[in-house]
Amino acid sequence: MSSPRVAIAGATGNLGPAILSNLVSTGFPVTVLTRQGSNSSSKIESHPNQTIKEVDYSSLESLTSALQGVDVLVSTLGGASIPAQKLMVDAAISAGVKRFIPSEFGADTTNPKSRALPVYGGKTAIQDYLAEKAKENSNFTYTLVLNGGFFDWGCKNGFIVNIAQRSANFYDGGDRPMSVSTLDTIGKGVVGVVKNLDATKNRAVYIQDACVTTSQLVNVAKKLDKEGKEWKIENKDTATIEKEGYEELKKDSPNFGKAMTGFVARAMYGEGYGGDFSDKLDNDLLGIKGYNEKQVEELVGSCL
């Protein structure tokens, strides 16, 4: 397949624009799927290599029609839309799509401990469905792209560390190494998969820009901070957080956001949950260079 035709669903979220930008700039013809009746089309920058098609995500017929002629389907749908990917899989098979890249882009959901966390139930259900369908259909395959935490987004929005507010949670001591990738690098990783369909068939691929610790990022920020502001550090135990998450879900009116955020922290920082990808990277295969120490510092500095 010399020039695969790619479709992307969910191109206007946090990650979608970076993936779309990398695909079209590489030269792949891209079909952008947008929800019927939404104004998302107006948020998508035009490009000669791309076309936009409105679809009904609840309609097999609508999805199948939109995917005609597509070789690779990339999904970045999030949250409550994750289960909708099952119908997208069915439509992809009906349309003759050869590769499905589901909305993973985070923790190692193939790790048994992380896989068991409720926050990933929707994703693991899609994984199982993809494996089942790939076994039934030799022309249909899938790839899971696992990249750890969103490095740039997480630092700018206070998810990994809140650099702007000089605050951080030190999970399990703050020295647990975790893999992180910028949004642009994740986009490059997707391009790498499309360029290497045989080598990435029916498996997870692992990428990272760097493997860092929370305390390391805080120390870098302190070194670069000319104002010398004080940091607020809170120590948290991920085993306790996981337990509290399950207790929260038992309540009559649970705070789902709080519980699920805690489960994500457990997957990223908990011992044995697979947050460090360093020993199984596909960076070289997918054309990911990774960050050196100076680049890590520059990213942290850009958030001050």
Helices and strands as residue ranges (DSSP letters): E 6-9, H 16-26, E 30-35, G 40-43, E 50-55, H 60-66, E 72-75, G 79-84, H 85-95, E 99-101, H 112-115, G 118-120, H 121-136, E 141-146, E 149-150, H 151-156, E 167-171, E 178-181, H 183-195, E 203-206, E 210-212, H 214-224, E 232-236, H 238-249, H 256-269, G 278-280, H 283-286, H 293-302
